[in-house]
Amino acid sequence: GEAAFRTSETCDLASDEPSVAELRRRIIALTGLSPAHAEPMQGQRYAVGQEFKAHTDYFEPDGLDYLRFCERSGQRSWTVMVYLNAVEAGGATRFKVIDKTVQPEPGKLLAWNNRCPDGSPNPATLHHAMKVRAGTKYVITQWFRELPWQG
């Protein structure tokens, strides 16, 4: 409901692009997650002043959009995020609940489970893509679902 909650730009990456297919292959090999459960890979761009305020990647079970986004493929289970570059200033990812801040560095990969062992949403994954103060931040994100992706 807040106009400036997410000010970054995002796009789906073409799965038939060789570099995208290779990155997806590597993520799947590293994580052991099923390729059938992968959403389309996305790229994010954060220019100076852009951010994505504190959020989780899972969908709130009692939220208005839960059925719309989870009815076919289930909840998001895992997030795998790769930083493509260093940022001149700002642009860190802050995990508020666990008090951990990660600085963007080329090739650094973060992965987290969006669910607790009992399958419920994992509130410890609350994170904030902090404002970029100088430069531009580029990230690639691969999400996985509980069930095979049906778009």
SEKOLNU-509855 format. One record per residue: chain; x, y, z of N, C-alpha, C, O, CB in turn. Coordinates in steps of 0.1 Angstrom, whole numbers, plus 2048, in hexadecimal, padded with zeros to 3 digits. Atoms other than C-alpha are relative to their C-alpha. Glycine has a CB too. Layout:
+------+-----+-----+-----+------+------+------+-----+-----+-----+-----+-----+-----+------+------+------+
| zase | n.u | n.v | n.w | ca.u | ca.v | ca.w | c.u | c.v | c.w | o.u | o.v | o.w | cb.u | cb.v | cb.w |
+------+-----+-----+-----+------+------+------+-----+-----+-----+-----+-----+-----+------+------+------+
|    A |   X |   Y |   Z |    X |    Y |    Z |   X |   Y |   Z |   X |   Y |   Z |    X |    Y |    Z |
...
+------+-----+-----+-----+------+------+------+-----+-----+-----+-----+-----+-----+------+------+------+
This chain:
+------+-----+-----+-----+------+------+------+-----+-----+-----+-----+-----+-----+------+------+------+
| zase | n.u | n.v | n.w | ca.u | ca.v | ca.w | c.u | c.v | c.w | o.u | o.v | o.w | cb.u | cb.v | cb.w |
+------+-----+-----+-----+------+------+------+-----+-----+-----+-----+-----+-----+------+------+------+
|    A | 808 | 7F4 | 800 |  800 |  800 |  800 | 808 | 80D | 800 | 803 | 817 | 7FE |  7F7 |  800 |  80C |
|    A | 7F7 | 7F5 | 800 |  81E |  817 |  802 | 806 | 802 | 7F3 | 80D | 7F9 | 7EE |  80B |  7FF |  80C |
|    A | 7FC | 7FD | 80E |  827 |  828 |  7E1 | 80F | 7FE | 7FF | 814 | 7F9 | 7F4 |  7FD |  80E |  7FC |
|    A | 7F1 | 801 | 801 |  84D |  828 |  7E9 | 805 | 7F4 | 807 | 811 | 7F3 | 80A |  807 |  80C |  805 |
|    A | 7FB | 80C | 7F9 |  84F |  805 |  7F9 | 80A | 7F9 | 7F8 | 815 | 7F4 | 7FD |  7F4 |  7F7 |  802 |
|    A | 7F6 | 806 | 809 |  861 |  7F7 |  7DA | 802 | 809 | 7F5 | 7F9 | 80C | 7ED |  7FC |  7F2 |  7FB |
|    A | 7FD | 7F7 | 80B |  872 |  80F |  7C3 | 80A | 7FB | 7F6 | 80D | 802 | 7EC |  805 |  80D |  806 |
|    A | 7F7 | 806 | 80A |  88A |  7F8 |  7B1 | 7F8 | 7FB | 7F4 | 7EC | 7FC | 7F3 |  807 |  7F4 |  807 |
|    A | 806 | 805 | 80D |  884 |  7EA |  78E | 803 | 7F1 | 7FF | 80D | 7ED | 804 |  805 |  808 |  7F4 |
|    A | 7FE | 80F | 801 |  880 |  7C5 |  786 | 7FB | 7FB | 7F3 | 7F3 | 802 | 7EC |  7F8 |  7F9 |  80B |
|    A | 805 | 806 | 80C |  87C |  7AF |  768 | 803 | 7F1 | 800 | 80B | 7EC | 808 |  808 |  806 |  7F4 |
|    A | 7FE | 80F | 802 |  879 |  78A |  75F | 80C | 7FF | 7F6 | 80D | 807 | 7EC |  7F4 |  7F9 |  7FB |
|    A | 7F5 | 803 | 809 |  899 |  77C |  74E | 7FC | 7F5 | 7F7 | 7F6 | 7EB | 7FB |  80D |  7FD |  808 |
|    A | 803 | 80A | 80A |  896 |  768 |  72E | 807 | 7F3 | 804 | 813 | 7F2 | 804 |  804 |  805 |  7F2 |
|    A | 7FB | 80D | 7FC |  89A |  744 |  738 | 808 | 7F9 | 7F5 | 811 | 7F0 | 7F8 |  7F5 |  7F6 |  804 |
|    A | 7F8 | 806 | 80B |  8A8 |  73B |  715 | 80D | 808 | 7FE | 815 | 804 | 7F5 |  7F8 |  800 |  7F4 |
|    A | 7F4 | 7F9 | 801 |  8C4 |  754 |  719 | 80B | 7F7 | 806 | 809 | 7F3 | 812 |  800 |  80F |  807 |
|    A | 7F6 | 809 | 7FA |  8E4 |  73F |  71E | 805 | 804 | 80E | 807 | 7FB | 816 |  80B |  7FF |  7F6 |
|    A | 7FA | 7FC | 7F3 |  8F2 |  753 |  73B | 7F5 | 7FE | 80B | 7F9 | 7FB | 817 |  804 |  80F |  800 |
|    A | 80B | 802 | 7F6 |  8D0 |  752 |  74D | 7FE | 7F1 | 803 | 7FD | 7ED | 80F |  7F2 |  806 |  7FB |
|    A | 801 | 80F | 7FF |  8CD |  72C |  747 | 80B | 7FA | 808 | 809 | 7F1 | 810 |  7FF |  7F9 |  7F2 |
|    A | 7F4 | 805 | 7F9 |  8F0 |  726 |  754 | 7FF | 804 | 80F | 803 | 7FC | 817 |  80D |  806 |  7FA |
|    A | 801 | 7FC | 7F2 |  8EA |  73B |  774 | 7F5 | 7F7 | 807 | 7F8 | 7F3 | 812 |  7FC |  80F |  801 |
|    A | 80A | 808 | 7FA |  8CA |  728 |  77A | 805 | 7F2 | 803 | 803 | 7EC | 80D |  7F3 |  7FF |  7F6 |
|    A | 7FB | 80D | 7FE |  8DC |  707 |  775 | 809 | 7FF | 80C | 809 | 7F6 | 814 |  808 |  7FC |  7F4 |
|    A | 7F7 | 800 | 7F5 |  8F7 |  711 |  78E | 7F8 | 802 | 80D | 7FC | 7FB | 817 |  80A |  80C |  7FE |
|    A | 808 | 7FE | 7F4 |  8DD |  71D |  7A8 | 7FA | 7F3 | 804 | 7FA | 7EF | 810 |  7F6 |  80B |  7FE |
|    A | 806 | 80C | 7FD |  8CB |  6FC |  7A5 | 80A | 7F5 | 805 | 807 | 7EE | 80E |  7F8 |  7FB |  7F3 |
|    A | 7F6 | 809 | 7FC |  8EB |  6E8 |  7A7 | 805 | 803 | 80F | 807 | 7FA | 817 |  80C |  801 |  7F7 |
|    A | 7FB | 7FC | 7F3 |  8F6 |  6FC |  7C6 | 7F6 | 7FC | 80B | 7F9 | 7F7 | 816 |  803 |  80F |  800 |
|    A | 80A | 801 | 7F5 |  8D5 |  6FA |  7D9 | 7FA | 7F2 | 800 | 7F5 | 7EE | 80B |  7F5 |  80A |  7FD |
|    A | 807 | 80D | 800 |  8C8 |  6D8 |  7CE | 7F1 | 801 | 7FF | 7EA | 7F7 | 800 |  804 |  7F8 |  80C |
|    A | 80E | 7FE | 801 |  8A6 |  6E7 |  7C9 | 7FB | 7FC | 7F2 | 803 | 7FC | 7E8 |  7FC |  80F |  802 |
|    A | 805 | 805 | 80D |  88F |  6DB |  7AD | 7FE | 80B | 7F6 | 7F8 | 815 | 7F9 |  7F3 |  7F9 |  803 |
|    A | 802 | 7F6 | 80A |  890 |  6EE |  78D | 7F1 | 802 | 7FC | 7ED | 80D | 7F8 |  808 |  7FD |  7F3 |
|    A | 80E | 7FF | 803 |  86B |  6E7 |  789 | 7F9 | 80A | 809 | 7EE | 80F | 806 |  7F9 |  7F2 |  801 |
|    A | 806 | 7F8 | 7F6 |  864 |  6FC |  7A8 | 805 | 80F | 7FE | 801 | 817 | 806 |  803 |  7FB |  80D |
|    A | 7FB | 7F2 | 801 |  877 |  71B |  79B | 7F7 | 809 | 7F8 | 7F1 | 806 | 7EE |  80E |  7FF |  7F9 |
|    A | 807 | 7F5 | 808 |  865 |  73B |  791 | 80A | 805 | 7F5 | 816 | 801 | 7F5 |  7FC |  80C |  80A |
|    A | 7F7 | 7FA | 80A |  872 |  74E |  773 | 80B | 809 | 808 | 807 | 810 | 812 |  7F8 |  809 |  7F6 |
|    A | 7F6 | 7F8 | 7FA |  893 |  75F |  77D | 7FE | 80F | 7FE | 7F9 | 812 | 7F3 |  80E |  7FC |  7FB |
|    A | 802 | 7F2 | 801 |  892 |  784 |  783 | 80C | 808 | 802 | 815 | 804 | 80A |  7F5 |  805 |  809 |
|    A | 7F5 | 7F7 | 7FD |  8AA |  7A1 |  782 | 7FA | 80D | 806 | 7EF | 811 | 803 |  807 |  804 |  7F3 |
|    A | 804 | 7F3 | 7FA |  8A8 |  7C0 |  798 | 80A | 80A | 7FE | 816 | 807 | 7FF |  7FD |  7FE |  80F |
|    A | 7F7 | 7F5 | 802 |  8B7 |  7E2 |  793 | 7FC | 80B | 80A | 7F0 | 80E | 80B |  800 |  806 |  7F2 |
|    A | 803 | 7F5 | 7F6 |  8BA |  7FC |  7AF | 809 | 80B | 7FC | 816 | 80A | 7FD |  803 |  7FB |  80F |
|    A | 7F8 | 7F3 | 802 |  8C5 |  81F |  7A5 | 801 | 808 | 80D | 7FB | 804 | 817 |  7F9 |  808 |  7F4 |
|    A | 7FE | 7F8 | 7F4 |  8CF |  83A |  7BD | 7F2 | 804 | 806 | 7E9 | 808 | 7FF |  808 |  80D |  7FD |
|    A | 80C | 7FD | 7F9 |  8B3 |  83F |  7D7 | 7F6 | 7F5 | 800 | 7EC | 7F6 | 807 |  7FA |  80C |  7FA |
|    A | 80A | 80A | 801 |  8A1 |  81F |  7CE | 803 | 7F5 | 80B | 80E | 7F3 | 810 |  800 |  7F9 |  7F3 |
|    A | 7FF | 80B | 7F5 |  89A |  803 |  7E8 | 7F3 | 7F7 | 7FF | 7EA | 7FA | 7F7 |  800 |  807 |  80E |
|    A | 80B | 808 | 7FE |  882 |  7E8 |  7F1 | 7FF | 7FE | 80F | 806 | 7F7 | 815 |  801 |  7F2 |  7F9 |
|    A | 801 | 7FF | 7F1 |  876 |  7EE |  815 | 7FE | 7F1 | 806 | 7FC | 7E8 | 7FE |  7F5 |  809 |  805 |
|    A | 800 | 80D | 7F9 |  875 |  7D1 |  82F | 7F4 | 7F8 | 7FB | 7E8 | 7FC | 7FC |  7FF |  802 |  80F |
|    A | 80A | 809 | 805 |  862 |  7B4 |  820 | 804 | 7F1 | 801 | 810 | 7EF | 804 |  7FC |  803 |  7F1 |
|    A | 7FC | 80E | 801 |  861 |  78E |  81E | 7FD | 7FC | 7F2 | 7F5 | 803 | 7EB |  7F8 |  7F7 |  80A |
|    A | 803 | 805 | 80D |  861 |  77A |  7FE | 7F5 | 7F6 | 7FF | 7EF | 7F4 | 7F5 |  80D |  7FA |  7FA |
|    A | 80C | 808 | 800 |  846 |  763 |  809 | 7F3 | 808 | 800 | 7F4 | 814 | 803 |  800 |  7F6 |  80D |
|    A | 80D | 7F9 | 800 |  821 |  76C |  806 | 7F9 | 7FD | 80D | 7F8 | 7F1 | 811 |  7F8 |  7FB |  7F4 |
|    A | 807 | 801 | 7F3 |  80E |  772 |  826 | 7F3 | 7F7 | 7FE | 7EB | 7FA | 7F6 |  7FC |  80E |  806 |
|    A | 80B | 809 | 801 |  7F5 |  755 |  82A | 7F2 | 807 | 802 | 7E8 | 802 | 7FC |  801 |  7F4 |  809 |
|    A | 80D | 7F9 | 7FE |  7DA |  76D |  836 | 7FF | 80D | 7F7 | 7F6 | 815 | 7F9 |  7FE |  803 |  80E |
|    A | 800 | 7F4 | 808 |  7E3 |  788 |  81C | 7F7 | 7FF | 7F4 | 7F2 | 7F5 | 7F0 |  80E |  802 |  7FB |
|    A | 809 | 7FF | 80B |  7CD |  794 |  800 | 804 | 7F9 | 7F4 | 7FC | 7F4 | 7EC |  7FD |  80F |  7FD |
|    A | 7FA | 805 | 80C |  7E4 |  787 |  7E5 | 804 | 7F1 | 801 | 809 | 7EB | 7F7 |  80B |  808 |  7FB |
|    A | 7FB | 80D | 7FE |  7EB |  765 |  7F4 | 7FB | 7F6 | 7F5 | 803 | 7EF | 7EF |  7FD |  7FB |  80E |
|    A | 806 | 80A | 80A |  7D3 |  750 |  7DE | 805 | 804 | 7F2 | 808 | 7FB | 7EA |  7F1 |  800 |  801 |
|    A | 7FC | 7FC | 80E |  7DC |  764 |  7BF | 80E | 7FC | 7FD | 810 | 7F7 | 7F1 |  7FF |  810 |  7FF |
|    A | 7F2 | 804 | 803 |  801 |  75D |  7C2 | 804 | 7F2 | 804 | 80F | 7ED | 800 |  809 |  80A |  807 |
|    A | 7FC | 80D | 7FB |  801 |  73B |  7D4 | 7F7 | 7F5 | 7FC | 7FB | 7E9 | 7FF |  802 |  801 |  80F |
|    A | 80A | 80B | 802 |  7E3 |  728 |  7C8 | 806 | 7F5 | 7F7 | 803 | 7E9 | 7F9 |  7F4 |  806 |  7F9 |
|    A | 7FC | 80A | 80A |  7F5 |  716 |  7AB | 80E | 7FA | 803 | 80F | 7EE | 802 |  802 |  807 |  7F2 |
|    A | 7F2 | 805 | 7FD |  81A |  713 |  7B6 | 804 | 7FF | 80E | 80F | 7FC | 812 |  80A |  808 |  7F8 |
|    A | 7FD | 800 | 7F2 |  818 |  716 |  7DB | 808 | 80C | 804 | 80B | 815 | 7FC |  807 |  7F4 |  804 |
|    A | 7F8 | 7F5 | 7FA |  82C |  72D |  7F2 | 80E | 800 | 7FB | 813 | 7F6 | 7F6 |  800 |  7FE |  80F |
|    A | 7F1 | 800 | 803 |  84F |  739 |  7EA | 807 | 7F9 | 80B | 805 | 7FC | 817 |  805 |  80F |  7FF |
|    A | 7F9 | 808 | 7F6 |  866 |  721 |  7FB | 80E | 806 | 802 | 813 | 808 | 80E |  801 |  7F1 |  7FC |
|    A | 7F2 | 7FC | 800 |  889 |  72E |  7F3 | 802 | 80D | 7F8 | 7FC | 80F | 7EE |  80A |  7F5 |  7FC |
|    A | 7FB | 7F4 | 807 |  899 |  74F |  7E8 | 80F | 7FE | 7FE | 816 | 7FB | 807 |  7FD |  80E |  807 |
|    A | 7F2 | 800 | 803 |  8BB |  74F |  7D6 | 802 | 80D | 7F9 | 7FD | 810 | 7EF |  804 |  7F3 |  7F8 |
|    A | 7FD | 7F3 | 805 |  8C9 |  771 |  7CF | 80F | 802 | 7FD | 817 | 7FE | 806 |  7FB |  80C |  80A |
|    A | 7F2 | 7FE | 804 |  8E9 |  77A |  7BD | 803 | 80F | 7FD | 7FC | 815 | 7F5 |  804 |  7F7 |  7F3 |
|    A | 7FD | 7F3 | 803 |  8F9 |  79C |  7BE | 809 | 800 | 7F3 | 812 | 7F8 | 7F2 |  808 |  807 |  80C |
|    A | 7F8 | 7FF | 80C |  908 |  7A6 |  79C | 80C | 80A | 801 | 815 | 80A | 7F9 |  7F8 |  803 |  7F5 |
|    A | 7F6 | 7F5 | 7FF |  91D |  7C4 |  7A7 | 801 | 805 | 80E | 7F8 | 803 | 817 |  7FD |  80B |  7F6 |
|    A | 7FF | 7F8 | 7F4 |  92A |  7D8 |  7C4 | 7F9 | 80D | 7FE | 7F8 | 812 | 7F2 |  810 |  802 |  804 |
|    A | 807 | 7F3 | 800 |  918 |  7F8 |  7CC | 809 | 80B | 806 | 80F | 808 | 810 |  7F2 |  800 |  807 |
|    A | 7F7 | 7F5 | 7FB |  92B |  819 |  7D1 | 7FC | 803 | 80F | 805 | 805 | 817 |  7FF |  80C |  7F8 |
|    A | 804 | 7FD | 7F3 |  916 |  821 |  7F0 | 7F2 | 7FB | 802 | 7E9 | 7FD | 7F9 |  801 |  80F |  804 |
|    A | 80E | 805 | 7FD |  8F7 |  811 |  801 | 7FE | 7F3 | 7F9 | 807 | 7EC | 7F4 |  7F6 |  80A |  7FC |
|    A | 804 | 80C | 807 |  8E4 |  7F4 |  7F2 | 801 | 7F3 | 807 | 7FF | 7E9 | 801 |  807 |  800 |  7F3 |
|    A | 7FF | 80C | 7F9 |  8E9 |  7DB |  80D | 7F3 | 7F9 | 802 | 7E8 | 800 | 800 |  807 |  803 |  80E |
|    A | 80C | 808 | 7FC |  8D0 |  7C0 |  816 | 800 | 7FE | 80F | 809 | 7F8 | 814 |  7FE |  7F3 |  7F8 |
|    A | 800 | 801 | 7F1 |  8C6 |  7C2 |  83A | 7F5 | 7F7 | 804 | 7E9 | 7F9 | 801 |  7FE |  80E |  807 |
|    A | 809 | 809 | 7FB |  8B5 |  7A5 |  84B | 7FD | 804 | 80F | 805 | 802 | 818 |  805 |  7F1 |  800 |
|    A | 803 | 7F9 | 7F4 |  8A4 |  7B7 |  868 | 7FF | 7F6 | 80C | 805 | 7F9 | 817 |  7F3 |  808 |  7FF |
|    A | 803 | 809 | 7F5 |  899 |  799 |  87E | 80D | 7FA | 805 | 80E | 7F8 | 811 |  7F6 |  7F5 |  7FB |
|    A | 7F4 | 806 | 7FC |  8BB |  789 |  87E | 80C | 809 | 802 | 817 | 805 | 805 |  804 |  7F4 |  7F7 |
|    A | 7F6 | 7F5 | 7FF |  8CE |  7AA |  87E | 80D | 7FD | 7F8 | 818 | 7FD | 7FD |  804 |  802 |  80F |
|    A | 7F5 | 803 | 809 |  8E4 |  7A1 |  860 | 7FF | 809 | 7F4 | 7F4 | 80A | 7EE |  800 |  7F1 |  7FC |
|    A | 800 | 7F8 | 80B |  8EE |  7B9 |  845 | 80A | 7FB | 7F6 | 816 | 7F8 | 7FA |  803 |  80F |  804 |
|    A | 7F7 | 806 | 80B |  8FD |  7AC |  824 | 803 | 80B | 7F6 | 7F9 | 811 | 7F0 |  7F9 |  7F4 |  7FA |
|    A | 7FB | 7F7 | 80A |  911 |  7C3 |  80D | 800 | 7FA | 7F3 | 805 | 7EE | 7F1 |  80D |  807 |  804 |
|    A | 800 | 806 | 80D |  90D |  7BE |  7E8 | 80F | 7FF | 7FB | 817 | 809 | 7FC |  7F8 |  809 |  7F6 |
|    A | 7F3 | 803 | 806 |  92C |  7AF |  7D8 | 7FE | 7F7 | 7F3 | 7F6 | 7EF | 7F4 |  80A |  7F9 |  80A |
|    A | 803 | 808 | 80D |  92F |  7A1 |  7B4 | 801 | 7F1 | 803 | 80B | 7EC | 809 |  80A |  804 |  7F6 |
|    A | 800 | 80E | 7FF |  926 |  77C |  7B4 | 7FC | 7FB | 80E | 7FA | 7EF | 80F |  80D |  7FB |  7FD |
|    A | 805 | 804 | 7F3 |  91B |  77B |  7D9 | 7F2 | 7FA | 7FF | 7E9 | 801 | 7F9 |  801 |  80B |  80B |
|    A | 80D | 806 | 800 |  8FE |  763 |  7DD | 7FA | 7FF | 80E | 801 | 7FA | 817 |  801 |  7F2 |  7F9 |
|    A | 808 | 802 | 7F3 |  8E4 |  763 |  7F9 | 7F5 | 7F7 | 7FD | 7EE | 7F8 | 7F3 |  7FB |  80E |  806 |
|    A | 80B | 80A | 801 |  8CB |  747 |  7FE | 7FA | 7FF | 80D | 800 | 7FE | 817 |  804 |  7F2 |  7FA |
|    A | 807 | 802 | 7F3 |  8B0 |  744 |  818 | 7F3 | 7F9 | 7FE | 7ED | 7F9 | 7F3 |  7FE |  80D |  807 |
|    A | 80C | 807 | 800 |  893 |  72E |  820 | 7F5 | 808 | 805 | 7F5 | 80D | 811 |  802 |  7F3 |  809 |
|    A | 80C | 7F7 | 7FC |  872 |  741 |  821 | 7F6 | 7F9 | 809 | 7EC | 7FF | 80D |  7F9 |  805 |  7F4 |
|    A | 809 | 807 | 7F7 |  862 |  726 |  836 | 808 | 7FA | 80C | 814 | 7F7 | 80B |  7FA |  7F4 |  7F8 |
|    A | 7FA | 806 | 7F4 |  868 |  719 |  859 | 7FF | 7F0 | 7FE | 7F8 | 7EC | 7F5 |  7F8 |  804 |  80D |
|    A | 801 | 80F | 802 |  86C |  6F3 |  85E | 7F2 | 7FA | 800 | 7F0 | 7F0 | 7FA |  808 |  7FA |  80C |
|    A | 80E | 805 | 800 |  847 |  6EF |  864 | 7F8 | 805 | 7F4 | 7EC | 802 | 7F2 |  7F8 |  805 |  80D |
|    A | 806 | 7FB | 80D |  840 |  700 |  842 | 7F9 | 80D | 801 | 7F5 | 813 | 7F7 |  7F5 |  7F6 |  7FC |
|    A | 806 | 7F3 | 7FE |  833 |  720 |  851 | 80A | 80B | 7FA | 816 | 808 | 7F9 |  7FC |  803 |  80F |
|    A | 7F7 | 7F5 | 805 |  841 |  742 |  844 | 80B | 803 | 80A | 809 | 803 | 816 |  7F8 |  80C |  7FD |
|    A | 7F4 | 7FE | 7F7 |  864 |  74A |  852 | 801 | 80F | 802 | 807 | 816 | 7F9 |  80C |  7FA |  7FA |
|    A | 7FF | 7F2 | 7FE |  862 |  76D |  861 | 80E | 806 | 801 | 810 | 812 | 800 |  7F8 |  804 |  80C |
|    A | 7F2 | 7FC | 7FF |  888 |  76E |  866 | 805 | 804 | 7F2 | 811 | 809 | 7F1 |  808 |  7F5 |  805 |
|    A | 7FB | 7FC | 80D |  88B |  774 |  840 | 7FC | 80E | 7FC | 7FE | 813 | 7F1 |  7FA |  7F6 |  7F5 |
|    A | 804 | 7F2 | 802 |  87D |  798 |  843 | 80D | 807 | 7FC | 817 | 807 | 804 |  7FA |  806 |  80D |
|    A | 7F4 | 7F9 | 805 |  896 |  7AC |  82E | 7FD | 80D | 7F9 | 7F2 | 80F | 7F4 |  808 |  7F7 |  7F7 |
|    A | 802 | 7F3 | 806 |  89B |  7CF |  821 | 80B | 803 | 7F6 | 817 | 802 | 7FA |  800 |  80B |  80B |
|    A | 7F6 | 7FC | 80A |  8AD |  7D8 |  801 | 802 | 80F | 802 | 7FA | 817 | 7FE |  7FC |  7FD |  7F1 |
|    A | 7FE | 7F2 | 7FB |  8BC |  7F8 |  80F | 803 | 809 | 7F4 | 807 | 805 | 7E9 |  80C |  801 |  809 |
|    A | 7FF | 7F6 | 80B |  8BD |  818 |  7FA | 80F | 800 | 7FB | 818 | 800 | 802 |  7FD |  80E |  805 |
|    A | 7F3 | 7FE | 807 |  8DA |  81B |  7E1 | 802 | 80F | 801 | 7FA | 818 | 7FD |  800 |  7FC |  7F1 |
|    A | 7FC | 7F2 | 7FF |  8EC |  83C |  7E9 | 809 | 805 | 7F5 | 809 | 811 | 7F2 |  807 |  802 |  80E |
|    A | 7F7 | 7FD | 80C |  905 |  83B |  7CC | 802 | 7F4 | 7F8 | 805 | 7E9 | 7FD |  80E |  806 |  805 |
|    A | 7FE | 80C | 809 |  908 |  825 |  7AE | 7F2 | 7FA | 7FD | 7E8 | 7FF | 7FF |  809 |  7F6 |  806 |
|    A | 80C | 808 | 804 |  8EF |  80A |  7A2 | 803 | 7F2 | 805 | 80E | 7ED | 804 |  7FD |  801 |  7F1 |
|    A | 7FF | 80E | 7FB |  8E8 |  7E8 |  7B1 | 7F8 | 7F7 | 7F7 | 7ED | 7FA | 7F3 |  7FA |  7FF |  80F |
|    A | 806 | 80A | 809 |  8E0 |  7CA |  79B | 800 | 7F3 | 808 | 80A | 7EE | 80D |  807 |  7FF |  7F2 |
|    A | 802 | 80D | 7F9 |  8D2 |  7A9 |  7A9 | 7F8 | 7F7 | 7F7 | 7F0 | 7FB | 7F0 |  7F9 |  803 |  80E |
|    A | 808 | 80A | 806 |  8C5 |  789 |  79B | 7FA | 7F8 | 80B | 801 | 7F4 | 815 |  808 |  7F7 |  7F6 |
|    A | 807 | 808 | 7F6 |  8AB |  776 |  7AF | 7F9 | 7F4 | 7FA | 7F2 | 7F5 | 7F0 |  7F6 |  809 |  808 |
|    A | 807 | 80D | 804 |  89F |  752 |  7AC | 7F8 | 7FC | 80C | 7FD | 7F9 | 816 |  80A |  7F5 |  7FB |
|    A | 808 | 805 | 7F5 |  881 |  748 |  7C1 | 7FB | 7F2 | 7FC | 7FA | 7EE | 7F0 |  7F3 |  809 |  802 |
|    A | 805 | 80E | 801 |  875 |  724 |  7C6 | 7F3 | 7FF | 807 | 7F1 | 806 | 811 |  80A |  7F6 |  805 |
|    A | 80D | 802 | 7FA |  852 |  718 |  7CF | 7FF | 7F2 | 806 | 807 | 7EA | 804 |  7F5 |  802 |  7F5 |
|    A | 803 | 80D | 7FA |  843 |  6FC |  7E3 | 7FD | 7F5 | 7F5 | 800 | 7E9 | 7F7 |  7F5 |  801 |  80A |
|    A | 805 | 808 | 80A |  834 |  6ED |  7C4 | 806 | 804 | 7F2 | 80C | 80E | 7F1 |  7F0 |  800 |  7FF |
|    A | 7FB | 7FC | 80D |  83F |  6EC |  79F | 7FA | 80E | 7FB | 7EE | 810 | 7FD |  7FD |  7F5 |  7F6 |
|    A | 804 | 7F3 | 804 |  83D |  70F |  790 | 7F6 | 7FF | 7F4 | 7F9 | 7F7 | 7EA |  80D |  809 |  7FB |
|    A | 80B | 800 | 80B |  81D |  714 |  77B | 7FD | 80E | 7FB | 7F3 | 810 | 7F4 |  7F4 |  7FA |  806 |
|    A | 802 | 7F2 | 804 |  820 |  73A |  776 | 7F3 | 804 | 800 | 7F0 | 810 | 7FC |  805 |  801 |  7F2 |
+------+-----+-----+-----+------+------+------+-----+-----+-----+-----+-----+-----+------+------+------+
